[in-house]
Amino acid sequence: MSGTLNKVMLIGHLGDNVKMHYFDGGGCIGRFPLATNETYTKKDSGEKVTNTDWHNIVVRNKAAEICEKYLTKGDKVYLEGKIKTRKWQDESGNDRYSTEVNVDEFTFLTTKNTSEGTPPTSEPKGKKDDLPF
């Protein structure tokens, strides 16, 4: 064992629909923001405070297509993956960095059906090893 671990587990709500990018070789990538909230009550005033953190989510190939088909802005999802930092250059040639969660497994906790008030007939799930990439 290498003595290190890079594993992320998140439950949150989509901040936007899945944005897809297709490659010439047939692969694709889906990206979306995920909001997680922490709520607590201030002891001195009794005021409820909610802090929201935003995460950049990346799914690939068949998993991305499944997410695009079943998820929309506001849906709740459970994700497992790894944190990756990506370096890129902006229009001015400056180095920029983005920290992303590359998803290995996911479970939809709400879908389009449940958002509209109708319970889903089956809960879509995905696991990197189960999907044909």
Contacts in CASP RR format, 6 or more apart in sequence:
PFRMAT RR
TARGET T0000
AUTHOR 0000-0000-0000
METHOD contacts of the structure
MODEL  1
MSGTLNKVMLIGHLGDNVKMHYFDGGGCIGRFPLATNETYTKKDSGEKVT
NTDWHNIVVRNKAAEICEKYLTKGDKVYLEGKIKTRKWQDESGNDRYSTE
VNVDEFTFLTTKNTSEGTPPTSEPKGKKDDLPF
6 82 0 8 1.000
6 83 0 8 1.000
7 80 0 8 1.000
7 81 0 8 1.000
7 82 0 8 1.000
8 79 0 8 1.000
8 80 0 8 1.000
8 81 0 8 1.000
8 82 0 8 1.000
8 83 0 8 1.000
8 101 0 8 1.000
9 78 0 8 1.000
9 79 0 8 1.000
9 80 0 8 1.000
9 81 0 8 1.000
10 34 0 8 1.000
10 36 0 8 1.000
10 55 0 8 1.000
10 78 0 8 1.000
10 79 0 8 1.000
10 101 0 8 1.000
11 36 0 8 1.000
11 76 0 8 1.000
11 77 0 8 1.000
11 78 0 8 1.000
11 79 0 8 1.000
11 109 0 8 1.000
12 34 0 8 1.000
12 35 0 8 1.000
12 36 0 8 1.000
12 37 0 8 1.000
12 76 0 8 1.000
12 77 0 8 1.000
12 78 0 8 1.000
13 34 0 8 1.000
13 35 0 8 1.000
13 74 0 8 1.000
13 75 0 8 1.000
13 76 0 8 1.000
13 77 0 8 1.000
14 32 0 8 1.000
14 33 0 8 1.000
14 34 0 8 1.000
14 35 0 8 1.000
14 71 0 8 1.000
14 72 0 8 1.000
14 73 0 8 1.000
14 74 0 8 1.000
14 75 0 8 1.000
14 77 0 8 1.000
15 32 0 8 1.000
15 33 0 8 1.000
15 34 0 8 1.000
15 35 0 8 1.000
15 54 0 8 1.000
15 73 0 8 1.000
15 74 0 8 1.000
16 32 0 8 1.000
16 33 0 8 1.000
16 73 0 8 1.000
17 32 0 8 1.000
17 68 0 8 1.000
17 71 0 8 1.000
17 72 0 8 1.000
17 73 0 8 1.000
18 30 0 8 1.000
18 31 0 8 1.000
18 32 0 8 1.000
18 59 0 8 1.000
18 64 0 8 1.000
18 67 0 8 1.000
18 68 0 8 1.000
18 71 0 8 1.000
19 30 0 8 1.000
19 31 0 8 1.000
19 32 0 8 1.000
20 28 0 8 1.000
20 29 0 8 1.000
20 30 0 8 1.000
20 64 0 8 1.000
20 65 0 8 1.000
20 68 0 8 1.000
21 28 0 8 1.000
21 29 0 8 1.000
21 30 0 8 1.000
21 31 0 8 1.000
22 28 0 8 1.000
23 29 0 8 1.000
27 60 0 8 1.000
27 61 0 8 1.000
28 60 0 8 1.000
28 61 0 8 1.000
28 64 0 8 1.000
28 65 0 8 1.000
29 58 0 8 1.000
29 59 0 8 1.000
29 60 0 8 1.000
29 61 0 8 1.000
29 64 0 8 1.000
30 58 0 8 1.000
30 59 0 8 1.000
30 60 0 8 1.000
30 64 0 8 1.000
30 67 0 8 1.000
30 68 0 8 1.000
31 56 0 8 1.000
31 57 0 8 1.000
31 58 0 8 1.000
31 59 0 8 1.000
31 100 0 8 1.000
32 57 0 8 1.000
32 67 0 8 1.000
32 71 0 8 1.000
33 54 0 8 1.000
33 55 0 8 1.000
33 56 0 8 1.000
33 57 0 8 1.000
34 54 0 8 1.000
34 55 0 8 1.000
34 57 0 8 1.000
34 77 0 8 1.000
34 79 0 8 1.000
34 101 0 8 1.000
35 52 0 8 1.000
35 53 0 8 1.000
35 54 0 8 1.000
35 55 0 8 1.000
36 52 0 8 1.000
36 53 0 8 1.000
36 55 0 8 1.000
37 50 0 8 1.000
37 51 0 8 1.000
37 52 0 8 1.000
37 53 0 8 1.000
38 50 0 8 1.000
38 51 0 8 1.000
38 53 0 8 1.000
39 48 0 8 1.000
39 49 0 8 1.000
39 50 0 8 1.000
39 51 0 8 1.000
40 48 0 8 1.000
40 49 0 8 1.000
41 47 0 8 1.000
41 48 0 8 1.000
41 49 0 8 1.000
42 48 0 8 1.000
42 49 0 8 1.000
55 101 0 8 1.000
56 98 0 8 1.000
56 99 0 8 1.000
56 100 0 8 1.000
56 101 0 8 1.000
57 79 0 8 1.000
57 100 0 8 1.000
57 101 0 8 1.000
57 103 0 8 1.000
58 84 0 8 1.000
58 100 0 8 1.000
58 101 0 8 1.000
58 102 0 8 1.000
58 103 0 8 1.000
59 67 0 8 1.000
59 103 0 8 1.000
59 106 0 8 1.000
60 102 0 8 1.000
60 133 0 8 1.000
61 131 0 8 1.000
61 133 0 8 1.000
62 131 0 8 1.000
62 132 0 8 1.000
62 133 0 8 1.000
63 103 0 8 1.000
63 106 0 8 1.000
63 126 0 8 1.000
63 128 0 8 1.000
63 131 0 8 1.000
66 124 0 8 1.000
66 126 0 8 1.000
66 131 0 8 1.000
67 106 0 8 1.000
70 108 0 8 1.000
70 111 0 8 1.000
70 112 0 8 1.000
70 124 0 8 1.000
71 77 0 8 1.000
71 108 0 8 1.000
71 111 0 8 1.000
72 112 0 8 1.000
72 115 0 8 1.000
74 110 0 8 1.000
74 115 0 8 1.000
75 108 0 8 1.000
75 109 0 8 1.000
75 110 0 8 1.000
75 111 0 8 1.000
75 112 0 8 1.000
75 115 0 8 1.000
76 108 0 8 1.000
76 109 0 8 1.000
76 110 0 8 1.000
77 106 0 8 1.000
77 107 0 8 1.000
77 108 0 8 1.000
77 109 0 8 1.000
77 110 0 8 1.000
78 106 0 8 1.000
78 107 0 8 1.000
78 109 0 8 1.000
79 101 0 8 1.000
79 103 0 8 1.000
79 105 0 8 1.000
79 106 0 8 1.000
80 103 0 8 1.000
80 104 0 8 1.000
80 105 0 8 1.000
80 106 0 8 1.000
81 101 0 8 1.000
81 102 0 8 1.000
81 103 0 8 1.000
81 104 0 8 1.000
81 105 0 8 1.000
82 101 0 8 1.000
82 102 0 8 1.000
82 104 0 8 1.000
83 99 0 8 1.000
83 100 0 8 1.000
83 101 0 8 1.000
83 102 0 8 1.000
84 99 0 8 1.000
84 100 0 8 1.000
84 101 0 8 1.000
84 102 0 8 1.000
85 97 0 8 1.000
85 98 0 8 1.000
85 99 0 8 1.000
85 100 0 8 1.000
86 97 0 8 1.000
86 98 0 8 1.000
86 99 0 8 1.000
86 100 0 8 1.000
87 95 0 8 1.000
87 96 0 8 1.000
87 97 0 8 1.000
88 95 0 8 1.000
88 96 0 8 1.000
88 97 0 8 1.000
88 98 0 8 1.000
89 95 0 8 1.000
89 96 0 8 1.000
90 96 0 8 1.000
103 128 0 8 1.000
104 127 0 8 1.000
104 128 0 8 1.000
105 126 0 8 1.000
105 127 0 8 1.000
105 128 0 8 1.000
106 125 0 8 1.000
106 126 0 8 1.000
107 123 0 8 1.000
107 124 0 8 1.000
107 125 0 8 1.000
107 126 0 8 1.000
108 123 0 8 1.000
108 124 0 8 1.000
108 125 0 8 1.000
111 120 0 8 1.000
111 123 0 8 1.000
111 124 0 8 1.000
113 119 0 8 1.000
113 120 0 8 1.000
113 121 0 8 1.000
114 120 0 8 1.000
END
